[in-house]
């Protein structure tokens, strides 16, 4: 999984990992990305990690902000 590979390079506690995993899975579901080898997954994972490092801790907000920062707009 793209997120797990990138998390291995960081220093995160289990609570952060759980929050980022939830945000990542939500993003993949919202974007209907089923192929776990799709290169876009790496980009999404990196952005989720970035948003978390900026201090966001709520998985839905992490997901929404990461997608927004990637220029992906979702219907409300």
Secondary structure, 3 states (H helix, E strand, C coil): CHHHHHHCCCCCCHHHHHHHHHHHHHHHHHCCCCCCCCCHHHHHHHHHHHHHHCCCCCHHHHHHHHHHHCCCCCCC
